[in-house]
Amino acid sequence: MTFSAVMLTPKAAAEIHARFRDVTGLRGELKGSRISIVERAYLLELFDRAGGRAWIAVAARDKLAQNPGGTLPSDLALYAALLNLAIARWLPETGGVCTDVVIDDGRYDPTILAHVREDIQAGLGQWGRASLADSQRSDGVQIADVIANSLFNIAVGSPRAHRIQRIIDPMLESKAIRVAKLTQLP
């Protein structure tokens, strides 16, 4: 599983998304699993040119410690741990000026996500505000999805992994995109 936390202003995210749609003719939600390699490269170039940065939290569930009784961690527990890891990596870099953490509200039940949002808000303290957003209405969440999907393809060794790796290598080298591996659940 991968989770992407991108740092962009809402204005920059909207401009990237609008330009991408203008050039590609995309209709509907921007999803990493639905775009071509060339479209992915273009979006990531726009992201990089705009000064976007991302922390990607990555975990292999079968390599994490098992729960009592030999069961693996739940998808939700893994998601929450990845979200916390990515945000924790950003906080020291914000210098206390983090204003918003926008979390995709489409993955889990709203009641469960409300608890996840509360946990993130508690971690943010006075540094910012955590909120939930419908990914179809959030430019930043859609961009984050493409970045997370890129690292997911690489992590699982998909047929497109080699080409995607070539696209993001310069951003990994410049640290515009960084990877944090989750090695244990809290």
Secondary structure, DSSP 8 states (H G I E B T S, - for coil): -EEEEEE--HHHHHHHHHHHHHHH---S---GGGS-HHHHHHHHHHHHHTT-EEEEEE--GGGS---TTS----HHHHHHHHHHHHHHHHHHHHTT---EEEEESSSS-HHHHHHHHHHHHHHHGGG-EEEEE-GGG-HHHHHHHHHHHHHHHHHHT-TTHHHHHHHHHHHHHTTSEEEEE--S--
